[in-house]
């Protein structure tokens, strides 16, 4: 069965499989535009994260799962900023009990999965979910067990968040991919099995989610209901209580016990930061991280930091930008902490070793390099991954800058990194160094693939042609062309003092060929002049110039339709109303076909900016999906395996077993391959 046939089985499946979002269809554009406008207003005048300050703010643990429906920890009762020595007494229900996020019996190694941008069409989303649910994947000689923790890096639903969209596009497919009964018995009876390695089938996998911009389009309401209520999505267990999270994966935090201070063991942390449409980081979130992470950090700790978008790509642009917020968080909450007793910052000795993000639907990686280009890459350098291949349309990556120069570490002891200094574009106070990052050669899709995939949008013989891939686009554009033609023809006829049909017939007499040549060539010539002038003045990317170019492309298409109407030999005996209706029908068909082609060519001819991204989103490319599988080894090193499938499953059969109905691929799971050789990251990073 194809995905469009699965809707009739929604009663047994428990959800309705959805087709991939057609991003340039009029209905999708209108619905998304309304939600974006509402979310923008909400971001300016209200912030759901402020309300999360009343939610439980307790540390999350992988070794002590709550009973389904119950909170993971007792609510935090104290408010206000504690000093490092006060944290233990302010939150523990048993005085003297350590409050580290992971106890001393942490596993020798740990497997994790990361995927982002997933809740789109059923074929792509469910293919990725099935691969994530497998007990083990064997890829090019590597045995890769399922992750003990699954991190969803943002945009869990498309095009806009709603309860129905989450259920049909994300929760339903993931619940079916890993049914809870097939994995184990009731959750309340499960105890962690410390005798086995993480990732084996008898451990309860954890799901942690970070909201992206599409999750925020309903003000985060549906996201909170889906991921912060201590429920299960199939075999995956949700444990977070807010739209952000912090988990100690390995090691042990220092504590204040009854016998005095107890030393900790450095290890790895997993943090997810909610940046809410690029806005500031709210105070309840900062307080959460200060209590659960900042005060617990110790020298040698390594951090995996998940953010909603690759803010570092635009970090070098002068003026305010989103990277300033995450940089402030890294400097003032992870690399150092504020001590309210001394009024100064003190170094934590911890380092962010790995940045993970999605939002851009491709794979790319930046690696920290030495300032001197001739030196070999530092094996302890920070890595920045973008992997938004979880289910949404594929986007290109070749436009990414090859080099990034990010603000260095260090600020005055009594000054926050958020305070900007005049003349410093990065917004760092007294930052003497710069961190250099180089884009690694492996991109997915690479430039050759992008050059092959992109032009399909303007290929009338391809299933990815713009009006075919986006139902309603050609129909709507045809109506626009008819309205424009009627308006222009009314003005022209009124100027000549003739009726519609009489003015049409008069154009067929005289020098018609010259008229057609002028009509067809005038607009392209004007378009060429506009493009040249805009380029010389540096205004090629200005919104008004881009809009004008698009309008001229459509006028060119309308001129072609008008030329056809003028050249046709309309019989004198035909009634005027018949001639008028047939002429408008030809204009409509021209708008559908020629206008759509002109719009596709306009997109392909736009080198950068939002419009240029439509050449991929307009195709809703479902193939070329993937995710990251991470391995924390006993030696403290982290290895990242970038996994991709070049073709997703599209043929399904309904199988019934003890777990109920389940869809399985008719030809088996697709082949998984490594996108590049595994990347190893040491726990101890470069010196600050």
PyMOL commands that set and color helices and strands:
alter all, ss='L'
color gray80, all
select helices_A, chain A and resi 3-13+26-45+48-54+84-91+122-133+163-177+180-183+187-189+215-218+221-227+283-292+294-296+311-314+322-335+447-458+466-469+473-496+500-507+512-536+543-567+576-604+611-617
alter helices_A, ss='H'
color red, helices_A
select strands_A, chain A and resi 110-115+136-139+142-145+149-152+206-209+232-233+236-238+245-248+255-257+260-262+268-272+302-306+336-339+344-347+351-357+363-369+383-387+403-407+434-439+625-632+638-645+652-657+660-665+673-674+679-681
alter strands_A, ss='S'
color yellow, strands_A
deselect
rebuild
show_as cartoon
